[in-house]
Amino acid sequence: MKIHPTSVVSKEVILSEDVEIGAFCVVEGNIKIGKGTKIGNRVTLKGKVTIGENCRIYEGAVIGEEPQHLKYSGEESEVLIGNNVVIREYVTVHRGTALDKMKTVIGDGCMLMAYAHIAHDCIVGKGVIMANCATLGGHVEVGDYAFIGGLSAVHQWARVGAYAMVGGLSGVSLDIPPFTVASGQHAYLYGINTVGLERNGFSKERISAIKKAYRLLFRSNLLKTEAIKKLRKEFEGNKDIEFMIEFLETSKRGIASDKKRKKAM
C-alpha cells in the first residue's frame, strides 16, 4: 500500500494490497477498497463504501456522501462499486436511503467522466459510460452497457435500458427502452442504437430482429398490447425481444415515444 502522508485514513478502513491513496485525501468510515485500486489527490470517501479491484478514482471525487434528500435521517446506507471502474475528476456518488434500496450501486467496468453525478439509490449496470456532467436523479436504473451523453440528466425513478444511448444535452423523464437511441430536451426515441450493438458483438440477425420489433412497437399503428402480442408470436424464444417486452411491461413512469409519433406509451 502507498498512502501519501498528507492524507487522513481512519482506523476502520480496510485496504487490500497494492492500493494507492494520493495527497490530501480523506478516507473515513466503514470503507473497503479492493486490490490494485488507485485513488488520486483530494478524493473524499465517507460513510459505508465498498470499492472493488483495479479501480481508478481521479482528483476531487466525492464518494459516499450523505444523499441530497430532505427525509434522510442518518441511516447507515451504502455505496457499492464493482471492479475496473474509472471515476474521473470531481464525480459525486451518494449513498442510498431508507426510502428505497439503502444502497447505490455501480457495476463492473463503468466509466464516469468528469463532474458526473449519481444520486441516492441508483443502480448502474456494468460497462455503463456517463460522459462529462451527466446526472442521475435519485432511484434511477441504468442497464448494462448504456451510454449517457454529456450534460444530460435522468429524472428520479426513470430507467435507461441496457445498450441504450442517450444523446448529449438531453432530459430523460420517461423510461428509455433497451437497444434504443434517445435525445432531446424532453427525450424522444430515434430508433435502434445500431453502432452500440455492433460494438458489443451483436450479430446482424440479432440487430435485424430488434429493429423489426422497434418498428412494430413505436412506428406502427398498433396499440402497445397488440404489438407485444404480435412480437411474442413472431419472435417466440428470442431473448432480446423478450427482454425488451419485459422492460415495457414493467415501466412505472411510462415509455418515451418515437419522435415521429410524439406520444408516450
MIRO-980771 format. One record per residue (C-alpha): residue number from 1; residue in three letters; chain; y, z, x. Coordinates in steps of 0.2 Angstrom, whole numbers, plus 5000, padded with zeros to 4 digits. Layout:
<pts>
<pt nr="NUM" rest="ALA" kette="A" py="Y" pz="Z" px="X"/>
...
</pts>
This chain:
<pts>
<pt nr="1" rest="MET" kette="A" py="5000" pz="5000" px="5000"/>
<pt nr="2" rest="LYS" kette="A" py="5018" pz="4996" px="5005"/>
<pt nr="3" rest="ILE" kette="A" py="5031" pz="5007" px="4997"/>
<pt nr="4" rest="HIS" kette="A" py="5049" pz="5005" px="5003"/>
<pt nr="5" rest="PRO" kette="A" py="5057" pz="5022" px="5007"/>
<pt nr="6" rest="THR" kette="A" py="5071" pz="5020" px="4995"/>
<pt nr="7" rest="SER" kette="A" py="5060" pz="5018" px="4980"/>
<pt nr="8" rest="VAL" kette="A" py="5055" pz="5033" px="4969"/>
<pt nr="9" rest="VAL" kette="A" py="5037" pz="5033" px="4963"/>
<pt nr="10" rest="SER" kette="A" py="5031" pz="5048" px="4953"/>
<pt nr="11" rest="LYS" kette="A" py="5015" pz="5058" px="4957"/>
<pt nr="12" rest="GLU" kette="A" py="5006" pz="5052" px="4942"/>
<pt nr="13" rest="VAL" kette="A" py="5007" pz="5034" px="4946"/>
<pt nr="14" rest="ILE" kette="A" py="4991" pz="5026" px="4951"/>
<pt nr="15" rest="LEU" kette="A" py="4992" pz="5012" px="4964"/>
<pt nr="16" rest="SER" kette="A" py="4977" pz="5001" px="4969"/>
<pt nr="17" rest="GLU" kette="A" py="4975" pz="4994" px="4986"/>
<pt nr="18" rest="ASP" kette="A" py="4987" pz="4980" px="4993"/>
<pt nr="19" rest="VAL" kette="A" py="5001" pz="4985" px="4980"/>
<pt nr="20" rest="GLU" kette="A" py="5018" pz="4982" px="4987"/>
<pt nr="21" rest="ILE" kette="A" py="5034" pz="4990" px="4980"/>
<pt nr="22" rest="GLY" kette="A" py="5051" pz="4984" px="4986"/>
<pt nr="23" rest="ALA" kette="A" py="5068" pz="4993" px="4989"/>
<pt nr="24" rest="PHE" kette="A" py="5077" pz="5004" px="4976"/>
<pt nr="25" rest="CYS" kette="A" py="5063" pz="5003" px="4963"/>
<pt nr="26" rest="VAL" kette="A" py="5060" pz="5017" px="4950"/>
<pt nr="27" rest="VAL" kette="A" py="5041" pz="5019" px="4945"/>
<pt nr="28" rest="GLU" kette="A" py="5039" pz="5034" px="4934"/>
<pt nr="29" rest="GLY" kette="A" py="5026" pz="5039" px="4920"/>
<pt nr="30" rest="ASN" kette="A" py="5008" pz="5035" px="4916"/>
<pt nr="31" rest="ILE" kette="A" py="5008" pz="5019" px="4926"/>
<pt nr="32" rest="LYS" kette="A" py="4993" pz="5010" px="4934"/>
<pt nr="33" rest="ILE" kette="A" py="4996" pz="4995" px="4945"/>
<pt nr="34" rest="GLY" kette="A" py="4981" pz="4983" px="4950"/>
<pt nr="35" rest="LYS" kette="A" py="4976" pz="4977" px="4966"/>
<pt nr="36" rest="GLY" kette="A" py="4987" pz="4965" px="4975"/>
<pt nr="37" rest="THR" kette="A" py="5002" pz="4966" px="4964"/>
<pt nr="38" rest="LYS" kette="A" py="5019" pz="4964" px="4972"/>
<pt nr="39" rest="ILE" kette="A" py="5035" pz="4972" px="4965"/>
<pt nr="40" rest="GLY" kette="A" py="5052" pz="4966" px="4971"/>
<pt nr="41" rest="ASN" kette="A" py="5068" pz="4976" px="4973"/>
<pt nr="42" rest="ARG" kette="A" py="5077" pz="4986" px="4960"/>
<pt nr="43" rest="VAL" kette="A" py="5062" pz="4985" px="4947"/>
<pt nr="44" rest="THR" kette="A" py="5060" pz="4999" px="4934"/>
<pt nr="45" rest="LEU" kette="A" py="5043" pz="5004" px="4927"/>
<pt nr="46" rest="LYS" kette="A" py="5044" pz="5018" px="4914"/>
<pt nr="47" rest="GLY" kette="A" py="5033" pz="5026" px="4902"/>
<pt nr="48" rest="LYS" kette="A" py="5015" pz="5021" px="4899"/>
<pt nr="49" rest="VAL" kette="A" py="5012" pz="5004" px="4908"/>
<pt nr="50" rest="THR" kette="A" py="4996" pz="4996" px="4914"/>
<pt nr="51" rest="ILE" kette="A" py="4998" pz="4981" px="4926"/>
<pt nr="52" rest="GLY" kette="A" py="4983" pz="4970" px="4931"/>
<pt nr="53" rest="GLU" kette="A" py="4979" pz="4962" px="4948"/>
<pt nr="54" rest="ASN" kette="A" py="4989" pz="4950" px="4958"/>
<pt nr="55" rest="CYS" kette="A" py="5004" pz="4950" px="4948"/>
<pt nr="56" rest="ARG" kette="A" py="5022" pz="4946" px="4954"/>
<pt nr="57" rest="ILE" kette="A" py="5037" pz="4955" px="4947"/>
<pt nr="58" rest="TYR" kette="A" py="5054" pz="4950" px="4954"/>
<pt nr="59" rest="GLU" kette="A" py="5070" pz="4959" px="4956"/>
<pt nr="60" rest="GLY" kette="A" py="5078" pz="4968" px="4942"/>
<pt nr="61" rest="ALA" kette="A" py="5064" pz="4968" px="4929"/>
<pt nr="62" rest="VAL" kette="A" py="5063" pz="4982" px="4917"/>
<pt nr="63" rest="ILE" kette="A" py="5045" pz="4985" px="4910"/>
<pt nr="64" rest="GLY" kette="A" py="5040" pz="4999" px="4898"/>
<pt nr="65" rest="GLU" kette="A" py="5057" pz="5005" px="4892"/>
<pt nr="66" rest="GLU" kette="A" py="5059" pz="5013" px="4875"/>
<pt nr="67" rest="PRO" kette="A" py="5059" pz="5000" px="4861"/>
<pt nr="68" rest="GLN" kette="A" py="5075" pz="4995" px="4853"/>
<pt nr="69" rest="HIS" kette="A" py="5070" pz="5002" px="4836"/>
<pt nr="70" rest="LEU" kette="A" py="5080" pz="5014" px="4826"/>
<pt nr="71" rest="LYS" kette="A" py="5064" pz="5023" px="4820"/>
<pt nr="72" rest="TYR" kette="A" py="5056" pz="5025" px="4837"/>
<pt nr="73" rest="SER" kette="A" py="5054" pz="5044" px="4840"/>
<pt nr="74" rest="GLY" kette="A" py="5047" pz="5046" px="4857"/>
<pt nr="75" rest="GLU" kette="A" py="5029" pz="5042" px="4854"/>
<pt nr="76" rest="GLU" kette="A" py="5018" pz="5038" px="4869"/>
<pt nr="77" rest="SER" kette="A" py="5016" pz="5019" px="4866"/>
<pt nr="78" rest="GLU" kette="A" py="5012" pz="5007" px="4880"/>
<pt nr="79" rest="VAL" kette="A" py="5014" pz="4990" px="4889"/>
<pt nr="80" rest="LEU" kette="A" py="4998" pz="4981" px="4894"/>
<pt nr="81" rest="ILE" kette="A" py="5000" pz="4967" px="4907"/>
<pt nr="82" rest="GLY" kette="A" py="4985" pz="4956" px="4912"/>
<pt nr="83" rest="ASN" kette="A" py="4981" pz="4948" px="4929"/>
<pt nr="84" rest="ASN" kette="A" py="4990" pz="4935" px="4938"/>
<pt nr="85" rest="VAL" kette="A" py="5006" pz="4937" px="4928"/>
<pt nr="86" rest="VAL" kette="A" py="5023" pz="4931" px="4935"/>
<pt nr="87" rest="ILE" kette="A" py="5038" pz="4941" px="4929"/>
<pt nr="88" rest="ARG" kette="A" py="5054" pz="4934" px="4936"/>
<pt nr="89" rest="GLU" kette="A" py="5071" pz="4941" px="4938"/>
<pt nr="90" rest="TYR" kette="A" py="5078" pz="4953" px="4925"/>
<pt nr="91" rest="VAL" kette="A" py="5064" pz="4951" px="4912"/>
<pt nr="92" rest="THR" kette="A" py="5063" pz="4965" px="4900"/>
<pt nr="93" rest="VAL" kette="A" py="5047" pz="4971" px="4891"/>
<pt nr="94" rest="HIS" kette="A" py="5047" pz="4986" px="4879"/>
<pt nr="95" rest="ARG" kette="A" py="5034" pz="4997" px="4873"/>
<pt nr="96" rest="GLY" kette="A" py="5026" pz="4997" px="4856"/>
<pt nr="97" rest="THR" kette="A" py="5030" pz="5008" px="4841"/>
<pt nr="98" rest="ALA" kette="A" py="5020" pz="5019" px="4829"/>
<pt nr="99" rest="LEU" kette="A" py="5026" pz="5007" px="4815"/>
<pt nr="100" rest="ASP" kette="A" py="5014" pz="4994" px="4822"/>
<pt nr="101" rest="LYS" kette="A" py="5002" pz="4992" px="4836"/>
<pt nr="102" rest="MET" kette="A" py="5008" pz="5006" px="4848"/>
<pt nr="103" rest="LYS" kette="A" py="5007" pz="4993" px="4862"/>
<pt nr="104" rest="THR" kette="A" py="5015" pz="4977" px="4869"/>
<pt nr="105" rest="VAL" kette="A" py="5003" pz="4965" px="4877"/>
<pt nr="106" rest="ILE" kette="A" py="5005" pz="4951" px="4889"/>
<pt nr="107" rest="GLY" kette="A" py="4989" pz="4941" px="4893"/>
<pt nr="108" rest="ASP" kette="A" py="4982" pz="4934" px="4910"/>
<pt nr="109" rest="GLY" kette="A" py="4991" pz="4920" px="4919"/>
<pt nr="110" rest="CYS" kette="A" py="5008" pz="4921" px="4909"/>
<pt nr="111" rest="MET" kette="A" py="5024" pz="4916" px="4917"/>
<pt nr="112" rest="LEU" kette="A" py="5040" pz="4924" px="4911"/>
<pt nr="113" rest="MET" kette="A" py="5056" pz="4916" px="4918"/>
<pt nr="114" rest="ALA" kette="A" py="5072" pz="4925" px="4922"/>
<pt nr="115" rest="TYR" kette="A" py="5080" pz="4935" px="4908"/>
<pt nr="116" rest="ALA" kette="A" py="5066" pz="4933" px="4896"/>
<pt nr="117" rest="HIS" kette="A" py="5064" pz="4947" px="4883"/>
<pt nr="118" rest="ILE" kette="A" py="5048" pz="4953" px="4875"/>
<pt nr="119" rest="ALA" kette="A" py="5051" pz="4967" px="4862"/>
<pt nr="120" rest="HIS" kette="A" py="5040" pz="4980" px="4855"/>
<pt nr="121" rest="ASP" kette="A" py="5023" pz="4977" px="4848"/>
<pt nr="122" rest="CYS" kette="A" py="5022" pz="4959" px="4854"/>
<pt nr="123" rest="ILE" kette="A" py="5006" pz="4951" px="4858"/>
<pt nr="124" rest="VAL" kette="A" py="5007" pz="4937" px="4871"/>
<pt nr="125" rest="GLY" kette="A" py="4991" pz="4927" px="4874"/>
<pt nr="126" rest="LYS" kette="A" py="4985" pz="4921" px="4891"/>
<pt nr="127" rest="GLY" kette="A" py="4994" pz="4907" px="4900"/>
<pt nr="128" rest="VAL" kette="A" py="5010" pz="4908" px="4890"/>
<pt nr="129" rest="ILE" kette="A" py="5026" pz="4901" px="4898"/>
<pt nr="130" rest="MET" kette="A" py="5043" pz="4908" px="4892"/>
<pt nr="131" rest="ALA" kette="A" py="5057" pz="4899" px="4900"/>
<pt nr="132" rest="ASN" kette="A" py="5074" pz="4907" px="4905"/>
<pt nr="133" rest="CYS" kette="A" py="5082" pz="4919" px="4892"/>
<pt nr="134" rest="ALA" kette="A" py="5068" pz="4915" px="4879"/>
<pt nr="135" rest="THR" kette="A" py="5067" pz="4930" px="4867"/>
<pt nr="136" rest="LEU" kette="A" py="5053" pz="4938" px="4856"/>
<pt nr="137" rest="GLY" kette="A" py="5059" pz="4949" px="4842"/>
<pt nr="138" rest="GLY" kette="A" py="5048" pz="4964" px="4838"/>
<pt nr="139" rest="HIS" kette="A" py="5030" pz="4961" px="4832"/>
<pt nr="140" rest="VAL" kette="A" py="5029" pz="4943" px="4837"/>
<pt nr="141" rest="GLU" kette="A" py="5012" pz="4935" px="4841"/>
<pt nr="142" rest="VAL" kette="A" py="5011" pz="4920" px="4854"/>
<pt nr="143" rest="GLY" kette="A" py="4995" pz="4911" px="4856"/>
<pt nr="144" rest="ASP" kette="A" py="4986" pz="4906" px="4872"/>
<pt nr="145" rest="TYR" kette="A" py="4995" pz="4893" px="4882"/>
<pt nr="146" rest="ALA" kette="A" py="5010" pz="4891" px="4871"/>
<pt nr="147" rest="PHE" kette="A" py="5027" pz="4887" px="4879"/>
<pt nr="148" rest="ILE" kette="A" py="5044" pz="4894" px="4873"/>
<pt nr="149" rest="GLY" kette="A" py="5059" pz="4884" px="4879"/>
<pt nr="150" rest="GLY" kette="A" py="5074" pz="4892" px="4887"/>
<pt nr="151" rest="LEU" kette="A" py="5087" pz="4901" px="4876"/>
<pt nr="152" rest="SER" kette="A" py="5075" pz="4901" px="4861"/>
<pt nr="153" rest="ALA" kette="A" py="5072" pz="4916" px="4850"/>
<pt nr="154" rest="VAL" kette="A" py="5057" pz="4920" px="4839"/>
<pt nr="155" rest="HIS" kette="A" py="5061" pz="4931" px="4824"/>
<pt nr="156" rest="GLN" kette="A" py="5052" pz="4948" px="4822"/>
<pt nr="157" rest="TRP" kette="A" py="5034" pz="4946" px="4814"/>
<pt nr="158" rest="ALA" kette="A" py="5034" pz="4927" px="4817"/>
<pt nr="159" rest="ARG" kette="A" py="5020" pz="4919" px="4826"/>
<pt nr="160" rest="VAL" kette="A" py="5019" pz="4904" px="4838"/>
<pt nr="161" rest="GLY" kette="A" py="5001" pz="4897" px="4838"/>
<pt nr="162" rest="ALA" kette="A" py="4991" pz="4893" px="4853"/>
<pt nr="163" rest="TYR" kette="A" py="4995" pz="4877" px="4863"/>
<pt nr="164" rest="ALA" kette="A" py="5012" pz="4875" px="4853"/>
<pt nr="165" rest="MET" kette="A" py="5028" pz="4871" px="4861"/>
<pt nr="166" rest="VAL" kette="A" py="5045" pz="4877" px="4856"/>
<pt nr="167" rest="GLY" kette="A" py="5059" pz="4867" px="4862"/>
<pt nr="168" rest="GLY" kette="A" py="5075" pz="4875" px="4871"/>
<pt nr="169" rest="LEU" kette="A" py="5089" pz="4882" px="4861"/>
<pt nr="170" rest="SER" kette="A" py="5078" pz="4884" px="4846"/>
<pt nr="171" rest="GLY" kette="A" py="5077" pz="4898" px="4832"/>
<pt nr="172" rest="VAL" kette="A" py="5060" pz="4902" px="4826"/>
<pt nr="173" rest="SER" kette="A" py="5060" pz="4911" px="4809"/>
<pt nr="174" rest="LEU" kette="A" py="5044" pz="4904" px="4802"/>
<pt nr="175" rest="ASP" kette="A" py="5026" pz="4903" px="4810"/>
<pt nr="176" rest="ILE" kette="A" py="5023" pz="4888" px="4821"/>
<pt nr="177" rest="PRO" kette="A" py="5005" pz="4881" px="4819"/>
<pt nr="178" rest="PRO" kette="A" py="4994" pz="4879" px="4834"/>
<pt nr="179" rest="PHE" kette="A" py="4995" pz="4862" px="4844"/>
<pt nr="180" rest="THR" kette="A" py="5012" pz="4858" px="4837"/>
<pt nr="181" rest="VAL" kette="A" py="5029" pz="4854" px="4844"/>
<pt nr="182" rest="ALA" kette="A" py="5044" pz="4863" px="4836"/>
<pt nr="183" rest="SER" kette="A" py="5063" pz="4863" px="4839"/>
<pt nr="184" rest="GLY" kette="A" py="5080" pz="4866" px="4831"/>
<pt nr="185" rest="GLN" kette="A" py="5092" pz="4880" px="4826"/>
<pt nr="186" rest="HIS" kette="A" py="5080" pz="4883" px="4811"/>
<pt nr="187" rest="ALA" kette="A" py="5065" pz="4876" px="4819"/>
<pt nr="188" rest="TYR" kette="A" py="5056" pz="4861" px="4811"/>
<pt nr="189" rest="LEU" kette="A" py="5039" pz="4853" px="4817"/>
<pt nr="190" rest="TYR" kette="A" py="5039" pz="4837" px="4826"/>
<pt nr="191" rest="GLY" kette="A" py="5021" pz="4833" px="4827"/>
<pt nr="192" rest="ILE" kette="A" py="5007" pz="4837" px="4840"/>
<pt nr="193" rest="ASN" kette="A" py="5010" pz="4844" px="4857"/>
<pt nr="194" rest="THR" kette="A" py="5000" pz="4829" px="4865"/>
<pt nr="195" rest="VAL" kette="A" py="5006" pz="4832" px="4883"/>
<pt nr="196" rest="GLY" kette="A" py="5002" pz="4850" px="4882"/>
<pt nr="197" rest="LEU" kette="A" py="4985" pz="4847" px="4875"/>
<pt nr="198" rest="GLU" kette="A" py="4981" pz="4834" px="4888"/>
<pt nr="199" rest="ARG" kette="A" py="4986" pz="4845" px="4902"/>
<pt nr="200" rest="ASN" kette="A" py="4975" pz="4859" px="4896"/>
<pt nr="201" rest="GLY" kette="A" py="4960" pz="4847" px="4896"/>
<pt nr="202" rest="PHE" kette="A" py="4959" pz="4842" px="4878"/>
<pt nr="203" rest="SER" kette="A" py="4949" pz="4825" px="4876"/>
<pt nr="204" rest="LYS" kette="A" py="4956" pz="4810" px="4867"/>
<pt nr="205" rest="GLU" kette="A" py="4944" pz="4813" px="4852"/>
<pt nr="206" rest="ARG" kette="A" py="4950" pz="4831" px="4850"/>
<pt nr="207" rest="ILE" kette="A" py="4968" pz="4826" px="4850"/>
<pt nr="208" rest="SER" kette="A" py="4965" pz="4812" px="4838"/>
<pt nr="209" rest="ALA" kette="A" py="4957" pz="4824" px="4826"/>
<pt nr="210" rest="ILE" kette="A" py="4971" pz="4836" px="4827"/>
<pt nr="211" rest="LYS" kette="A" py="4984" pz="4823" px="4824"/>
<pt nr="212" rest="LYS" kette="A" py="4975" pz="4817" px="4809"/>
<pt nr="213" rest="ALA" kette="A" py="4974" pz="4835" px="4802"/>
<pt nr="214" rest="TYR" kette="A" py="4993" pz="4837" px="4806"/>
<pt nr="215" rest="ARG" kette="A" py="4997" pz="4821" px="4796"/>
<pt nr="216" rest="LEU" kette="A" py="4987" pz="4827" px="4781"/>
<pt nr="217" rest="LEU" kette="A" py="4995" pz="4844" px="4781"/>
<pt nr="218" rest="PHE" kette="A" py="5013" pz="4840" px="4785"/>
<pt nr="219" rest="ARG" kette="A" py="5016" pz="4822" px="4781"/>
<pt nr="220" rest="SER" kette="A" py="5006" pz="4818" px="4766"/>
<pt nr="221" rest="ASN" kette="A" py="5010" pz="4821" px="4748"/>
<pt nr="222" rest="LEU" kette="A" py="4995" pz="4833" px="4746"/>
<pt nr="223" rest="LEU" kette="A" py="4998" pz="4851" px="4742"/>
<pt nr="224" rest="LYS" kette="A" py="4993" pz="4863" px="4756"/>
<pt nr="225" rest="THR" kette="A" py="4977" pz="4868" px="4747"/>
<pt nr="226" rest="GLU" kette="A" py="4972" pz="4850" px="4743"/>
<pt nr="227" rest="ALA" kette="A" py="4975" pz="4845" px="4762"/>
<pt nr="228" rest="ILE" kette="A" py="4965" pz="4860" px="4768"/>
<pt nr="229" rest="LYS" kette="A" py="4950" pz="4856" px="4756"/>
<pt nr="230" rest="LYS" kette="A" py="4950" pz="4838" px="4762"/>
<pt nr="231" rest="LEU" kette="A" py="4951" pz="4844" px="4780"/>
<pt nr="232" rest="ARG" kette="A" py="4936" pz="4856" px="4778"/>
<pt nr="233" rest="LYS" kette="A" py="4926" pz="4842" px="4771"/>
<pt nr="234" rest="GLU" kette="A" py="4930" pz="4829" px="4783"/>
<pt nr="235" rest="PHE" kette="A" py="4930" pz="4840" px="4799"/>
<pt nr="236" rest="GLU" kette="A" py="4916" pz="4852" px="4795"/>
<pt nr="237" rest="GLY" kette="A" py="4912" pz="4862" px="4810"/>
<pt nr="238" rest="ASN" kette="A" py="4927" pz="4856" px="4820"/>
<pt nr="239" rest="LYS" kette="A" py="4933" pz="4872" px="4828"/>
<pt nr="240" rest="ASP" kette="A" py="4951" pz="4865" px="4832"/>
<pt nr="241" rest="ILE" kette="A" py="4954" pz="4861" px="4814"/>
<pt nr="242" rest="GLU" kette="A" py="4946" pz="4877" px="4808"/>
<pt nr="243" rest="PHE" kette="A" py="4957" pz="4887" px="4820"/>
<pt nr="244" rest="MET" kette="A" py="4972" pz="4878" px="4813"/>
<pt nr="245" rest="ILE" kette="A" py="4967" pz="4881" px="4795"/>
<pt nr="246" rest="GLU" kette="A" py="4964" pz="4899" px="4798"/>
<pt nr="247" rest="PHE" kette="A" py="4982" pz="4901" px="4805"/>
<pt nr="248" rest="LEU" kette="A" py="4990" pz="4893" px="4790"/>
<pt nr="249" rest="GLU" kette="A" py="4980" pz="4904" px="4778"/>
<pt nr="250" rest="THR" kette="A" py="4984" pz="4920" px="4787"/>
<pt nr="251" rest="SER" kette="A" py="5003" pz="4917" px="4788"/>
<pt nr="252" rest="LYS" kette="A" py="5014" pz="4930" px="4780"/>
<pt nr="253" rest="ARG" kette="A" py="5031" pz="4923" px="4785"/>
<pt nr="254" rest="GLY" kette="A" py="5027" pz="4905" px="4779"/>
<pt nr="255" rest="ILE" kette="A" py="5024" pz="4890" px="4790"/>
<pt nr="256" rest="ALA" kette="A" py="5038" pz="4879" px="4797"/>
<pt nr="257" rest="SER" kette="A" py="5039" pz="4862" px="4789"/>
<pt nr="258" rest="ASP" kette="A" py="5039" pz="4844" px="4797"/>
<pt nr="259" rest="LYS" kette="A" py="5056" pz="4838" px="4800"/>
<pt nr="260" rest="LYS" kette="A" py="5053" pz="4823" px="4788"/>
<pt nr="261" rest="ARG" kette="A" py="5049" pz="4835" px="4774"/>
<pt nr="262" rest="LYS" kette="A" py="5060" pz="4850" px="4777"/>
<pt nr="263" rest="LYS" kette="A" py="5051" pz="4862" px="4765"/>
<pt nr="264" rest="ALA" kette="A" py="5042" pz="4877" px="4771"/>
<pt nr="265" rest="MET" kette="A" py="5024" pz="4879" px="4766"/>
</pts>
